[in-house]
C-alpha cells in the first residue's frame, strides 16, 4: 500500500462481528443493525476473505485445536 492509500473506516473486528451477525441471524445483508459497519462494507470484506481462503484456514486451525483437545 502506498502512504496516500485510504485508511480503514471500520476495524476488521467490527466487520467480522457484522459477518457473524449475518450468519447467526440468517438475515438479508441490507437489514444489518446500524451499530455495525454498513452491509456493503461487510459484504465486500467477507468476499475478499473468502477469495483469499481465510475462512478455510480458520476452519482448519479450529479442527486442529479440537483434535488436540480430544486426545
N, CA, C and O atoms as a GROMACS GRO file, in nm:
protein
  284
    1UNK      N    1   0.083  -0.119   0.000
    1UNK     CA    2   0.000   0.000   0.000
    1UNK      C    3   0.087   0.125   0.000
    1UNK      O    4   0.195   0.128   0.060
    2UNK      N    5   0.040   0.223  -0.066
    2UNK     CA    6   0.112   0.349  -0.065
    2UNK      C    7   0.067   0.432   0.056
    2UNK      O    8  -0.035   0.404   0.118
    3UNK      N    9   0.148   0.533   0.087
    3UNK     CA   10   0.116   0.616   0.203
    3UNK      C   11  -0.013   0.695   0.186
    3UNK      O   12  -0.079   0.727   0.284
    4UNK      N   13  -0.049   0.726   0.063
    4UNK     CA   14  -0.171   0.804   0.041
    4UNK      C   15  -0.295   0.717   0.024
    4UNK      O   16  -0.402   0.768  -0.009
    5UNK      N   17  -0.282   0.586   0.047
    5UNK     CA   18  -0.397   0.496   0.037
    5UNK      C   19  -0.497   0.531   0.148
    5UNK      O   20  -0.456   0.567   0.259
    6UNK      N   21  -0.626   0.519   0.120
    6UNK     CA   22  -0.725   0.550   0.223
    6UNK      C   23  -0.716   0.450   0.339
    6UNK      O   24  -0.689   0.332   0.319
    7UNK      N   25  -0.740   0.500   0.458
    7UNK     CA   26  -0.734   0.416   0.578
    7UNK      C   27  -0.870   0.353   0.602
    7UNK      O   28  -0.972   0.400   0.551
    8UNK      N   29  -0.870   0.246   0.679
    8UNK     CA   30  -0.995   0.177   0.710
    8UNK      C   31  -1.088   0.267   0.791
    8UNK      O   32  -1.045   0.336   0.883
    9UNK      N   33  -1.213   0.264   0.754
    9UNK     CA   34  -1.314   0.338   0.829
    9UNK      C   35  -1.361   0.257   0.949
    9UNK      O   36  -1.399   0.314   1.052
   10UNK      N   37  -1.360   0.123   0.937
   10UNK     CA   38  -1.405   0.033   1.042
   10UNK      C   39  -1.294  -0.068   1.071
   10UNK      O   40  -1.219  -0.106   0.982
   11UNK      N   41  -1.285  -0.110   1.196
   11UNK     CA   42  -1.187  -0.212   1.231
   11UNK      C   43  -1.231  -0.346   1.170
   11UNK      O   44  -1.349  -0.369   1.145
   12UNK      N   45  -1.133  -0.432   1.148
   12UNK     CA   46  -1.166  -0.565   1.094
   12UNK      C   47  -1.249  -0.645   1.194
   12UNK      O   48  -1.328  -0.730   1.155
   13UNK      N   49  -1.230  -0.617   1.322
   13UNK     CA   50  -1.311  -0.684   1.425
   13UNK      C   51  -1.458  -0.648   1.409
   13UNK      O   52  -1.546  -0.734   1.419
   14UNK      N   53  -1.486  -0.519   1.384
   14UNK     CA   54  -1.624  -0.475   1.364
   14UNK      C   55  -1.684  -0.539   1.239
   14UNK      O   56  -1.801  -0.577   1.238
   15UNK      N   57  -1.604  -0.551   1.134
   15UNK     CA   58  -1.650  -0.615   1.010
   15UNK      C   59  -1.678  -0.763   1.036
   15UNK      O   60  -1.779  -0.816   0.990
   16UNK      N   61  -1.589  -0.828   1.109
   16UNK     CA   62  -1.608  -0.969   1.143
   16UNK      C   63  -1.734  -0.988   1.228
   16UNK      O   64  -1.808  -1.084   1.208
   17UNK      N   65  -1.758  -0.897   1.322
   17UNK     CA   66  -1.880  -0.904   1.402
   17UNK      C   67  -2.004  -0.890   1.315
   17UNK      O   68  -2.105  -0.955   1.339
   18UNK      N   69  -1.996  -0.805   1.213
   18UNK     CA   70  -2.106  -0.792   1.119
   18UNK      C   71  -2.131  -0.920   1.043
   18UNK      O   72  -2.246  -0.960   1.023
   19UNK      N   73  -2.024  -0.986   1.002
   19UNK     CA   74  -2.037  -1.114   0.931
   19UNK      C   75  -2.097  -1.219   1.023
   19UNK      O   76  -2.183  -1.297   0.981
   20UNK      N   77  -2.052  -1.222   1.148
   20UNK     CA   78  -2.109  -1.316   1.245
   20UNK      C   79  -2.258  -1.291   1.265
   20UNK      O   80  -2.335  -1.386   1.278
   21UNK      N   81  -2.300  -1.164   1.267
   21UNK     CA   82  -2.441  -1.131   1.282
   21UNK      C   83  -2.521  -1.186   1.165
   21UNK      O   84  -2.628  -1.245   1.184
   22UNK      N   85  -2.469  -1.167   1.045
   22UNK     CA   86  -2.539  -1.215   0.925
   22UNK      C   87  -2.557  -1.367   0.932
   22UNK      O   88  -2.665  -1.418   0.905
   23UNK      N   89  -2.451  -1.437   0.967
   23UNK     CA   90  -2.456  -1.583   0.973
   23UNK      C   91  -2.553  -1.630   1.081
   23UNK      O   92  -2.635  -1.719   1.058
   24UNK      N   93  -2.543  -1.569   1.199
   24UNK     CA   94  -2.627  -1.612   1.310
   24UNK      C   95  -2.775  -1.579   1.287
   24UNK      O   96  -2.862  -1.661   1.316
   25UNK      N   97  -2.802  -1.461   1.234
   25UNK     CA   98  -2.941  -1.418   1.213
   25UNK      C   99  -3.002  -1.484   1.090
   25UNK      O  100  -3.124  -1.499   1.082
   26UNK      N  101  -2.919  -1.523   0.995
   26UNK     CA  102  -2.971  -1.577   0.871
   26UNK      C  103  -3.052  -1.473   0.795
   26UNK      O  104  -3.148  -1.505   0.725
   27UNK      N  105  -3.012  -1.349   0.812
   27UNK     CA  106  -3.088  -1.237   0.757
   27UNK      C  107  -3.026  -1.187   0.628
   27UNK      O  108  -2.915  -1.224   0.590
   28UNK      N  109  -3.101  -1.102   0.561
   28UNK     CA  110  -3.051  -1.039   0.439
   28UNK      C  111  -2.946  -0.936   0.476
   28UNK      O  112  -2.949  -0.877   0.585
   29UNK      N  113  -2.852  -0.914   0.385
   29UNK     CA  114  -2.742  -0.821   0.410
   29UNK      C  115  -2.790  -0.682   0.448
   29UNK      O  116  -2.736  -0.620   0.539
   30UNK      N  117  -2.891  -0.634   0.380
   30UNK     CA  118  -2.929  -0.494   0.393
   30UNK      C  119  -3.009  -0.462   0.520
   30UNK      O  120  -3.045  -0.346   0.541
   31UNK      N  121  -3.036  -0.561   0.606
   31UNK     CA  122  -3.106  -0.530   0.730
   31UNK      C  123  -3.014  -0.542   0.852
   31UNK      O  124  -3.061  -0.565   0.963
   32UNK      N  125  -2.885  -0.527   0.830
   32UNK     CA  126  -2.790  -0.531   0.941
   32UNK      C  127  -2.817  -0.415   1.036
   32UNK      O  128  -2.858  -0.307   0.993
   33UNK      N  129  -2.796  -0.436   1.168
   33UNK     CA  130  -2.815  -0.327   1.264
   33UNK      C  131  -2.722  -0.210   1.233
   33UNK      O  132  -2.614  -0.227   1.175
   34UNK      N  133  -2.764  -0.093   1.272
   34UNK     CA  134  -2.688   0.028   1.243
   34UNK      C  135  -2.565   0.046   1.331
   34UNK      O  136  -2.482   0.132   1.303
   35UNK      N  137  -2.551  -0.034   1.437
   35UNK     CA  138  -2.431  -0.022   1.521
   35UNK      C  139  -2.315  -0.104   1.465
   35UNK      O  140  -2.206  -0.103   1.522
   36UNK      N  141  -2.337  -0.175   1.355
   36UNK     CA  142  -2.232  -0.248   1.284
   36UNK      C  143  -2.193  -0.169   1.159
   36UNK      O  144  -2.266  -0.078   1.119
   37UNK      N  145  -2.081  -0.202   1.097
   37UNK     CA  146  -2.047  -0.136   0.970
   37UNK      C  147  -2.158  -0.158   0.867
   37UNK      O  148  -2.241  -0.247   0.883
   38UNK      N  149  -2.158  -0.078   0.763
   38UNK     CA  150  -2.262  -0.091   0.660
   38UNK      C  151  -2.256  -0.230   0.597
   38UNK      O  152  -2.151  -0.294   0.594
   39UNK      N  153  -2.371  -0.273   0.547
   39UNK     CA  154  -2.374  -0.407   0.489
   39UNK      C  155  -2.281  -0.417   0.369
   39UNK      O  156  -2.225  -0.524   0.343
   40UNK      N  157  -2.264  -0.308   0.295
   40UNK     CA  158  -2.175  -0.311   0.179
   40UNK      C  159  -2.030  -0.337   0.222
   40UNK      O  160  -1.958  -0.412   0.157
   41UNK      N  161  -1.990  -0.274   0.333
   41UNK     CA  162  -1.854  -0.294   0.384
   41UNK      C  163  -1.833  -0.439   0.426
   41UNK      O  164  -1.732  -0.500   0.390
   42UNK      N  165  -1.927  -0.494   0.501
   42UNK     CA  166  -1.916  -0.632   0.548
   42UNK      C  167  -1.918  -0.729   0.430
   42UNK      O  168  -1.842  -0.825   0.427
   43UNK      N  169  -2.006  -0.705   0.334
   43UNK     CA  170  -2.018  -0.790   0.216
   43UNK      C  171  -1.888  -0.792   0.136
   43UNK      O  172  -1.839  -0.899   0.100
   44UNK      N  173  -1.832  -0.674   0.108
   44UNK     CA  174  -1.709  -0.667   0.029
   44UNK      C  175  -1.592  -0.734   0.100
   44UNK      O  176  -1.517  -0.809   0.038
   45UNK      N  177  -1.576  -0.706   0.230
   45UNK     CA  178  -1.464  -0.764   0.302
   45UNK      C  179  -1.480  -0.915   0.316
   45UNK      O  180  -1.381  -0.988   0.307
   46UNK      N  181  -1.600  -0.963   0.339
   46UNK     CA  182  -1.619  -1.107   0.352
   46UNK      C  183  -1.587  -1.179   0.222
   46UNK      O  184  -1.534  -1.290   0.225
   47UNK      N  185  -1.618  -1.118   0.109
   47UNK     CA  186  -1.582  -1.178  -0.019
   47UNK      C  187  -1.431  -1.176  -0.041
   47UNK      O  188  -1.376  -1.268  -0.102
   48UNK      N  189  -1.363  -1.073   0.007
   48UNK     CA  190  -1.216  -1.072   0.000
   48UNK      C  191  -1.159  -1.186   0.084
   48UNK      O  192  -1.067  -1.255   0.041
   49UNK      N  193  -1.214  -1.205   0.204
   49UNK     CA  194  -1.168  -1.314   0.290
   49UNK      C  195  -1.194  -1.449   0.226
   49UNK      O  196  -1.108  -1.537   0.230
   50UNK      N  197  -1.312  -1.468   0.166
   50UNK     CA  198  -1.342  -1.596   0.100
   50UNK      C  199  -1.246  -1.622  -0.016
   50UNK      O  200  -1.196  -1.733  -0.032
   51UNK      N  201  -1.222  -1.519  -0.096
   51UNK     CA  202  -1.133  -1.534  -0.211
   51UNK      C  203  -0.990  -1.566  -0.168
   51UNK      O  204  -0.920  -1.640  -0.237
   52UNK      N  205  -0.948  -1.511  -0.055
   52UNK     CA  206  -0.812  -1.533  -0.005
   52UNK      C  207  -0.798  -1.664   0.073
   52UNK      O  208  -0.686  -1.701   0.111
   53UNK      N  209  -0.908  -1.735   0.096
   53UNK     CA  210  -0.901  -1.862   0.167
   53UNK      C  211  -0.892  -1.849   0.318
   53UNK      O  212  -0.854  -1.943   0.387
   54UNK      N  213  -0.928  -1.733   0.370
   54UNK     CA  214  -0.919  -1.709   0.514
   54UNK      C  215  -1.015  -1.799   0.591
   54UNK      O  216  -0.978  -1.854   0.695
   55UNK      N  217  -1.136  -1.814   0.542
   55UNK     CA  218  -1.235  -1.897   0.612
   55UNK      C  219  -1.190  -2.042   0.621
   55UNK      O  220  -1.205  -2.105   0.726
   56UNK      N  221  -1.134  -2.095   0.514
   56UNK     CA  222  -1.084  -2.232   0.516
   56UNK      C  223  -0.969  -2.247   0.615
   56UNK      O  224  -0.959  -2.349   0.683
   57UNK      N  225  -0.884  -2.146   0.622
   57UNK     CA  226  -0.771  -2.150   0.717
   57UNK      C  227  -0.821  -2.150   0.861
   57UNK      O  228  -0.765  -2.219   0.946
   58UNK      N  229  -0.926  -2.073   0.889
   58UNK     CA  230  -0.983  -2.069   1.024
   58UNK      C  231  -1.042  -2.205   1.060
   58UNK      O  232  -1.019  -2.256   1.169
   59UNK      N  233  -1.117  -2.264   0.967
   59UNK     CA  234  -1.177  -2.396   0.992
   59UNK      C  235  -1.067  -2.500   1.015
   59UNK      O  236  -1.078  -2.583   1.106
   60UNK      N  237  -0.962  -2.496   0.935
   60UNK     CA  238  -0.851  -2.591   0.951
   60UNK      C  239  -0.785  -2.575   1.088
   60UNK      O  240  -0.756  -2.673   1.155
   61UNK      N  241  -0.763  -2.451   1.128
   61UNK     CA  242  -0.700  -2.425   1.259
   61UNK      C  243  -0.790  -2.472   1.373
   61UNK      O  244  -0.741  -2.530   1.470
   62UNK      N  245  -0.920  -2.449   1.362
   62UNK     CA  246  -1.013  -2.492   1.466
   62UNK      C  247  -1.021  -2.644   1.475
   62UNK      O  248  -1.031  -2.699   1.584
   63UNK      N  249  -1.016  -2.711   1.359
   63UNK     CA  250  -1.016  -2.858   1.361
   63UNK      C  251  -0.891  -2.911   1.430
   63UNK      O  252  -0.897  -3.008   1.505
   64UNK      N  253  -0.778  -2.845   1.405
   64UNK     CA  254  -0.654  -2.886   1.472
   64UNK      C  255  -0.663  -2.869   1.623
   64UNK      O  256  -0.616  -2.954   1.699
   65UNK      N  257  -0.722  -2.758   1.666
   65UNK     CA  258  -0.739  -2.735   1.809
   65UNK      C  259  -0.836  -2.837   1.870
   65UNK      O  260  -0.811  -2.888   1.980
   66UNK      N  261  -0.944  -2.866   1.800
   66UNK     CA  262  -1.041  -2.961   1.851
   66UNK      C  263  -0.982  -3.101   1.859
   66UNK      O  264  -1.009  -3.175   1.954
   67UNK      N  265  -0.901  -3.138   1.760
   67UNK     CA  266  -0.838  -3.271   1.760
   67UNK      C  267  -0.739  -3.284   1.876
   67UNK      O  268  -0.727  -3.390   1.936
   68UNK      N  269  -0.670  -3.174   1.906
   68UNK     CA  270  -0.577  -3.176   2.019
   68UNK      C  271  -0.649  -3.185   2.151
   68UNK      O  272  -0.596  -3.243   2.246
   69UNK      N  273  -0.768  -3.129   2.161
   69UNK     CA  274  -0.845  -3.132   2.286
   69UNK      C  275  -0.907  -3.268   2.310
   69UNK      O  276  -0.936  -3.304   2.424
   70UNK      N  277  -0.929  -3.344   2.204
   70UNK     CA  278  -0.995  -3.475   2.216
   70UNK      C  279  -0.898  -3.578   2.273
   70UNK      O  280  -0.939  -3.665   2.350
   71UNK      N  281  -0.772  -3.570   2.237
   71UNK     CA  282  -0.678  -3.672   2.280
   71UNK      C  283  -0.640  -3.663   2.424
   71UNK      O  284  -0.561  -3.744   2.473
   0.00000   0.00000   0.00000
